[in-house]
Amino acid sequence: MTKDPYEDLKISTGAVTDPKTTLVNKTGSWRSERPVIDHEKCVMCGKCETFCPDMAVKETDEGKVEVDLEYCKGCAICAEECPVNAIVMEKEEK
């Protein structure tokens, strides 16, 4: 039997060992900036949803993209990946 090449990997600090923990841990309070979507510019390419590490970006039933701010950490990956610059980061108001 061939040894699995991943058997010897050690889990380091910061590794996600329990997937989907953000579904139970609301992390939105970590933000210093929030994504704001300009729906007039949005072309519904889905890149923001695809690249969001927290699954905080979703398409609504109305066919628009929205950010669930209870789970969004403000990493700005969605804004960086948007090909039409429809997402900008604005300073969080607390």
KOLTI-865034 format. One line per field, with one value per residue: residue number from 1; residue in one letter; chain; x, y, z of N, C-alpha, C, O in turn. Coordinates in steps of 0.02 Angstrom, whole numbers, plus 50000, padded with zeros to 5 digits. Layout:
! KOLTI-865034
k (NUM, ...);
r (A, ...);
c (A, ...);
n.xx (X, ...);
n.yy (Y, ...);
n.zz (Z, ...);
ca.xx (X, ...);
ca.yy (Y, ...);
ca.zz (Z, ...);
c.xx (X, ...);
c.yy (Y, ...);
c.zz (Z, ...);
o.xx (X, ...);
o.yy (Y, ...);
o.zz (Z, ...);
//
This chain:
! KOLTI-865034
k (1, 2, 3, 4, 5, 6, 7, 8, 9, 10, 11, 12, 13, 14, 15, 16, 17, 18, 19, 20, 21, 22, 23, 24, 25, 26, 27, 28, 29, 30, 31, 32, 33, 34, 35, 36, 37, 38, 39, 40, 41, 42, 43, 44, 45, 46, 47, 48, 49, 50, 51, 52, 53, 54, 55, 56, 57, 58, 59, 60, 61, 62, 63, 64, 65, 66, 67, 68, 69, 70, 71, 72, 73, 74, 75, 76, 77, 78, 79, 80, 81, 82, 83, 84, 85, 86, 87, 88, 89, 90, 91, 92, 93, 94);
r (M, T, K, D, P, Y, E, D, L, K, I, S, T, G, A, V, T, D, P, K, T, T, L, V, N, K, T, G, S, W, R, S, E, R, P, V, I, D, H, E, K, C, V, M, C, G, K, C, E, T, F, C, P, D, M, A, V, K, E, T, D, E, G, K, V, E, V, D, L, E, Y, C, K, G, C, A, I, C, A, E, E, C, P, V, N, A, I, V, M, E, K, E, E, K);
c (A, A, A, A, A, A, A, A, A, A, A, A, A, A, A, A, A, A, A, A, A, A, A, A, A, A, A, A, A, A, A, A, A, A, A, A, A, A, A, A, A, A, A, A, A, A, A, A, A, A, A, A, A, A, A, A, A, A, A, A, A, A, A, A, A, A, A, A, A, A, A, A, A, A, A, A, A, A, A, A, A, A, A, A, A, A, A, A, A, A, A, A, A, A);
n.xx (50042, 50027, 50099, 50009, 50045, 50019, 50018, 50126, 50122, 50116, 50000, 49999, 50009, 49868, 49808, 49663, 49572, 49448, 49330, 49211, 49190, 49164, 49032, 48971, 49036, 49024, 49109, 49114, 49139, 49273, 49313, 49390, 49365, 49231, 49156, 49077, 48954, 48931, 48793, 48756, 48870, 48908, 48933, 48891, 48984, 49028, 49151, 49182, 49107, 49161, 49296, 49289, 49347, 49271, 49145, 49052, 48996, 48859, 48740, 48583, 48406, 48348, 48438, 48553, 48715, 48763, 48840, 48863, 48875, 48891, 48980, 49085, 49253, 49319, 49428, 49453, 49473, 49370, 49350, 49473, 49472, 49367, 49326, 49273, 49282, 49175, 49162, 49203, 49306, 49255, 49282, 49247, 49108, 49086);
n.yy (49941, 50111, 50251, 50391, 50550, 50658, 50619, 50645, 50779, 50913, 50999, 51169, 51319, 51420, 51353, 51295, 51184, 51139, 51147, 51269, 51345, 51479, 51490, 51476, 51564, 51728, 51848, 51979, 52091, 52113, 52196, 52339, 52405, 52404, 52313, 52392, 52378, 52431, 52417, 52456, 52450, 52317, 52161, 52036, 51928, 51839, 51826, 51888, 51817, 51690, 51705, 51749, 51718, 51689, 51655, 51757, 51831, 51831, 51784, 51858, 51818, 51908, 51926, 52000, 52042, 52026, 52071, 51984, 52060, 52016, 51914, 51954, 51997, 52104, 52094, 52132, 52058, 52030, 52156, 52174, 52071, 52101, 52128, 52243, 52346, 52364, 52355, 52438, 52481, 52545, 52648, 52577, 52615, 52633);
n.zz (50000, 49959, 50037, 50097, 50037, 50119, 50248, 50334, 50358, 50470, 50573, 50583, 50686, 50671, 50569, 50483, 50559, 50584, 50476, 50416, 50530, 50536, 50515, 50637, 50715, 50724, 50641, 50603, 50682, 50682, 50581, 50504, 50392, 50273, 50137, 50000, 49881, 49716, 49633, 49507, 49431, 49444, 49365, 49391, 49394, 49488, 49549, 49672, 49764, 49746, 49786, 49918, 50076, 50187, 50151, 50148, 50050, 49947, 49820, 49804, 49811, 49729, 49630, 49651, 49717, 49884, 50040, 50187, 50329, 50458, 50454, 50373, 50371, 50322, 50235, 50104, 49989, 49900, 49840, 49778, 49685, 49601, 49436, 49377, 49464, 49554, 49688, 49831, 49971, 50123, 50266, 50421, 50520, 50687);
ca.xx (50000, 50065, 50089, 49979, 50097, 50000, 50019, 50179, 50112, 50095, 49956, 50034, 49967, 49830, 49777, 49592, 49565, 49376, 49299, 49146, 49181, 49138, 48959, 48949, 49073, 49014, 49175, 49107, 49164, 49345, 49325, 49403, 49334, 49178, 49146, 49014, 48945, 48894, 48755, 48753, 48932, 48916, 48915, 48872, 49032, 49035, 49219, 49182, 49080, 49209, 49358, 49279, 49368, 49223, 49080, 49009, 48967, 48809, 48690, 48517, 48351, 48333, 48490, 48606, 48766, 48763, 48890, 48837, 48923, 48902, 49034, 49138, 49308, 49347, 49494, 49456, 49486, 49316, 49363, 49533, 49456, 49314, 49355, 49245, 49287, 49108, 49166, 49252, 49310, 49243, 49299, 49193, 49082, 49067);
ca.yy (50000, 50172, 50299, 50455, 50602, 50708, 50590, 50673, 50851, 50933, 51057, 51224, 51369, 51459, 51310, 51282, 51112, 51125, 51189, 51301, 51374, 51547, 51487, 51481, 51620, 51789, 51881, 52045, 52144, 52120, 52240, 52411, 52430, 52361, 52317, 52422, 52358, 52474, 52370, 52480, 52427, 52245, 52121, 51970, 51878, 51790, 51821, 51908, 51760, 51635, 51717, 51768, 51663, 51678, 51642, 51812, 51862, 51785, 51811, 51858, 51793, 51962, 51927, 52048, 52016, 52061, 52048, 51973, 52095, 51980, 51866, 51985, 52023, 52164, 52078, 52167, 52013, 52040, 52218, 52162, 52023, 52127, 52151, 52306, 52392, 52378, 52349, 52482, 52472, 52607, 52644, 52552, 52662, 52593);
ca.zz (50000, 49953, 50091, 50079, 50043, 50167, 50315, 50375, 50369, 50538, 50574, 50616, 50717, 50623, 50519, 50493, 50571, 50587, 50425, 50424, 50597, 50531, 50516, 50706, 50746, 50687, 50644, 50574, 50726, 50671, 50524, 50508, 50330, 50248, 50065, 49977, 49812, 49671, 49593, 49437, 49397, 49452, 49307, 49416, 49372, 49542, 49577, 49742, 49801, 49739, 49822, 49988, 50119, 50241, 50121, 50169, 49990, 49918, 49773, 49835, 49768, 49681, 49579, 49668, 49764, 49948, 50089, 50255, 50371, 50521, 50443, 50334, 50412, 50290, 50206, 50040, 49933, 49851, 49803, 49737, 49631, 49558, 49372, 49355, 49520, 49581, 49760, 49864, 50043, 50160, 50336, 50463, 50570, 50746);
c.xx (50045, 50047, 50059, 50031, 50081, 50003, 50069, 50172, 50088, 50051, 49990, 49984, 49931, 49796, 49703, 49584, 49492, 49341, 49230, 49136, 49155, 49062, 48931, 48982, 49065, 49075, 49172, 49134, 49239, 49361, 49346, 49375, 49282, 49173, 49077, 49010, 48904, 48858, 48746, 48814, 48938, 48891, 48899, 48919, 49043, 49104, 49221, 49158, 49129, 49269, 49350, 49297, 49319, 49153, 49029, 48974, 48920, 48765, 48622, 48465, 48332, 48386, 48544, 48655, 48764, 48816, 48856, 48889, 48933, 48962, 49093, 49190, 49340, 49415, 49506, 49473, 49433, 49328, 49422, 49516, 49404, 49343, 49329, 49245, 49219, 49107, 49221, 49250, 49301, 49258, 49237, 49173, 49058, 49029);
c.yy (50062, 50220, 50364, 50509, 50655, 50683, 50624, 50748, 50864, 50995, 51111, 51272, 51409, 51418, 51301, 51206, 51091, 51170, 51215, 51330, 51445, 51547, 51493, 51539, 51682, 51833, 51953, 52101, 52155, 52175, 52310, 52446, 52379, 52368, 52348, 52408, 52409, 52428, 52392, 52456, 52351, 52207, 52048, 51914, 51824, 51785, 51839, 51851, 51702, 51644, 51736, 51710, 51646, 51663, 51695, 51846, 51811, 51822, 51805, 51829, 51845, 51967, 51980, 52014, 52059, 52031, 52042, 52001, 52063, 51933, 51896, 52016, 52086, 52153, 52111, 52123, 52022, 52101, 52210, 52119, 52050, 52156, 52219, 52359, 52413, 52375, 52395, 52469, 52541, 52596, 52624, 52605, 52621, 52635);
c.zz (50000, 50009, 50063, 50088, 50096, 50240, 50361, 50388, 50440, 50532, 50614, 50647, 50663, 50570, 50535, 50499, 50575, 50538, 50445, 50494, 50593, 50529, 50586, 50743, 50703, 50697, 50617, 50617, 50719, 50620, 50544, 50445, 50308, 50172, 50049, 49902, 49774, 49622, 49520, 49397, 49396, 49390, 49325, 49393, 49424, 49573, 49651, 49786, 49802, 49784, 49895, 50033, 50174, 50216, 50142, 50110, 49958, 49868, 49807, 49786, 49715, 49627, 49590, 49715, 49826, 49993, 50157, 50303, 50440, 50516, 50405, 50382, 50383, 50258, 50138, 49980, 49880, 49808, 49756, 49676, 49582, 49493, 49349, 49410, 49548, 49657, 49786, 49938, 50076, 50233, 50376, 50514, 50629, 50795);
o.xx (50094, 49989, 50082, 50059, 50125, 49992, 50057, 50211, 50044, 50064, 50008, 49923, 49963, 49758, 49683, 49587, 49476, 49324, 49196, 49079, 49126, 49031, 48874, 48960, 49097, 49092, 49225, 49150, 49265, 49418, 49323, 49364, 49287, 49185, 49027, 49056, 48850, 48888, 48731, 48808, 48970, 48837, 48893, 48896, 49064, 49115, 49258, 49186, 49138, 49292, 49399, 49266, 49324, 49106, 48970, 48929, 48941, 48754, 48605, 48480, 48305, 48380, 48576, 48639, 48764, 48834, 48824, 48940, 48978, 48992, 49148, 49173, 49382, 49455, 49563, 49487, 49448, 49319, 49422, 49544, 49397, 49382, 49359, 49212, 49207, 49056, 49278, 49199, 49336, 49247, 49182, 49215, 49013, 49009);
o.yy (50065, 50228, 50389, 50515, 50694, 50722, 50631, 50777, 50828, 51039, 51101, 51267, 51429, 51445, 51299, 51170, 51031, 51227, 51185, 51340, 51469, 51599, 51513, 51559, 51688, 51853, 51984, 52154, 52202, 52198, 52337, 52506, 52320, 52422, 52331, 52423, 52428, 52402, 52351, 52442, 52323, 52220, 52005, 51860, 51768, 51744, 51808, 51838, 51668, 51597, 51739, 51657, 51593, 51658, 51680, 51886, 51755, 51882, 51752, 51818, 51828, 52010, 52001, 51964, 52121, 51973, 52089, 51969, 52083, 51914, 51867, 52054, 52117, 52200, 52118, 52148, 52022, 52100, 52236, 52129, 52022, 52204, 52250, 52411, 52472, 52391, 52391, 52449, 52589, 52541, 52649, 52635, 52579, 52611);
o.zz (50037, 50027, 50012, 50143, 50115, 50286, 50421, 50426, 50465, 50491, 50672, 50635, 50614, 50530, 50593, 50450, 50570, 50554, 50487, 50515, 50641, 50539, 50595, 50796, 50651, 50753, 50610, 50591, 50747, 50617, 50594, 50444, 50322, 50145, 50080, 49864, 49795, 49575, 49477, 49338, 49351, 49365, 49282, 49374, 49408, 49617, 49689, 49840, 49853, 49817, 49932, 50029, 50206, 50256, 50151, 50120, 49943, 49874, 49834, 49727, 49663, 49582, 49542, 49747, 49823, 49986, 50181, 50317, 50476, 50566, 50405, 50427, 50414, 50255, 50117, 49926, 49820, 49748, 49700, 49622, 49527, 49496, 49305, 49404, 49564, 49688, 49764, 49966, 50058, 50260, 50366, 50546, 50622, 50847);
//
